[in-house]
Amino acid sequence: MRNTKKVLIVEDDEFTWFMMRSIIATLDVDVDLAQDGADGCEKISQNPERYGLVLMDIHMPGVGGLEATNRIRAHPNDPPRDLPIIAVTNDTRFHDENYIEHLGMNGYATKPITAGELLGFVESFCVSGAT
């Protein structure tokens, strides 16, 4: 039996989160949606054990992905401080593993994210073997 954790998609573009949610559903992994960084931080703080992965848009109105990541990393407890966060962006400034790591994220994906890349992240962080 597999043990799965939810994915939190923090994304302000409806098409992008709809597409990502639809792809992730093929793995029978639940998804929560947040429309900006403040909403994402609130969902994580309410139940940090629930999530195995955050897919974080960088540029959003209100609280953007960088500020939200800083808030999550500043949390006094693990989780959520150690929760994997993947930047999902078409901004080429963030397409560098070292830069992303320096910002407190665990990797990046270029928009539009491919199904294979998305499923790879979910399998790596949200699905574990027999429990």
C-alpha positions as CSV (number, residue, x, y, z in Angstrom):
1,M,0.0,0.0,0.0
2,R,1.3,3.4,-0.9
3,N,1.4,6.3,1.5
4,T,0.7,9.6,-0.3
5,K,0.8,13.2,0.8
6,K,-1.0,16.1,-0.9
7,V,0.5,18.5,-3.4
8,L,-0.1,22.2,-2.8
9,I,-0.2,24.2,-6.1
10,V,0.3,27.9,-5.4
11,E,-0.6,29.5,-8.7
12,D,-2.7,32.5,-9.8
13,D,-3.3,31.3,-13.4
14,E,-6.4,29.1,-13.5
15,F,-5.4,27.2,-16.6
16,T,-2.0,26.3,-15.2
17,W,-3.3,25.0,-11.9
18,F,-6.2,23.2,-13.7
19,M,-3.6,21.5,-16.0
20,M,-1.3,20.6,-13.1
21,R,-4.1,19.3,-11.0
22,S,-5.4,17.1,-13.8
23,I,-2.0,15.5,-14.4
24,I,-1.4,14.9,-10.7
25,A,-4.8,13.2,-10.4
26,T,-3.5,10.4,-12.6
27,L,-1.3,9.3,-9.7
28,D,-4.3,9.3,-7.2
29,V,-2.6,12.1,-5.3
30,D,-4.8,14.8,-3.8
31,V,-4.2,18.4,-4.7
32,D,-5.0,21.6,-2.8
33,L,-4.9,25.0,-4.6
34,A,-3.9,28.4,-3.4
35,Q,-4.2,31.5,-5.5
36,D,-1.4,33.4,-4.0
37,G,1.5,33.0,-1.5
38,A,-0.5,34.2,1.5
39,D,-3.2,31.6,0.9
40,G,-0.5,28.9,0.4
41,C,1.2,29.8,3.7
42,E,-2.2,29.7,5.5
43,K,-3.0,26.3,4.1
44,I,0.4,25.0,5.1
45,S,0.3,26.4,8.6
46,Q,-3.2,24.9,9.2
47,N,-1.9,21.3,8.6
48,P,1.9,21.1,7.7
49,E,2.0,17.3,7.9
50,R,-0.6,17.1,5.0
51,Y,1.7,18.2,2.2
52,G,4.6,16.4,0.5
53,L,5.3,19.1,-2.1
54,V,4.6,22.7,-3.0
55,L,4.6,23.8,-6.6
56,M,5.1,27.6,-6.3
57,D,4.6,30.2,-8.9
58,I,7.2,32.9,-8.5
59,H,5.2,35.9,-9.8
60,M,1.7,36.4,-8.3
61,P,-0.2,39.5,-7.1
62,G,-0.1,40.1,-3.4
63,V,2.3,37.7,-1.7
64,G,4.5,36.2,-4.5
65,G,6.4,32.9,-4.5
66,L,9.7,34.3,-3.1
67,E,8.0,35.9,-0.1
68,A,5.9,32.8,0.6
69,T,9.0,30.6,0.4
70,N,10.7,32.9,2.9
71,R,7.7,32.7,5.3
72,I,7.7,28.9,5.0
73,R,11.4,28.5,5.6
74,A,11.2,30.9,8.6
75,H,8.7,28.7,10.4
76,P,10.1,27.4,13.7
77,N,8.9,23.8,13.1
78,D,9.6,21.0,10.6
79,P,7.4,20.7,8.7
80,P,6.8,23.1,7.2
81,R,10.3,24.5,7.3
82,D,11.6,21.4,5.4
83,L,8.7,21.1,3.0
84,P,10.0,20.6,-0.6
85,I,9.2,23.7,-2.7
86,I,9.6,23.7,-6.5
87,A,9.5,27.0,-8.4
88,V,7.3,26.8,-11.4
89,T,8.1,29.8,-13.7
90,N,8.8,30.9,-17.2
91,D,11.1,33.7,-15.8
92,T,14.6,32.6,-16.9
93,R,16.3,34.3,-14.0
94,F,15.0,31.4,-11.9
95,H,16.2,28.6,-14.2
96,D,19.3,27.9,-12.3
97,E,19.6,25.2,-9.6
98,N,22.1,27.1,-7.5
99,Y,20.1,30.3,-7.5
100,I,16.9,28.5,-6.7
101,E,18.6,26.6,-3.8
102,H,20.0,30.0,-2.5
103,L,16.3,31.2,-2.5
104,G,15.3,28.3,-0.3
105,M,13.6,26.2,-3.0
106,N,14.4,22.6,-3.9
107,G,14.3,23.0,-7.7
108,Y,12.5,24.6,-10.5
109,A,10.3,23.7,-13.5
110,T,9.9,25.8,-16.6
111,K,6.4,26.8,-17.6
112,P,4.7,25.2,-19.3
113,I,5.7,22.3,-17.1
114,T,5.5,18.9,-18.9
115,A,3.5,16.0,-17.6
116,G,6.6,13.9,-17.2
117,E,8.4,16.5,-15.2
118,L,5.4,17.1,-13.0
119,L,4.8,13.5,-12.4
120,G,8.4,13.0,-11.5
121,F,8.3,15.7,-8.8
122,V,5.1,14.2,-7.3
123,E,6.6,10.6,-7.3
124,S,9.8,11.9,-5.8
125,F,8.2,13.9,-2.9
126,C,4.7,12.7,-2.3
127,V,4.6,8.9,-2.8
128,S,6.3,6.5,-0.6
129,G,6.4,2.7,-0.6
130,A,4.6,0.2,1.7
131,T,3.7,1.5,5.1
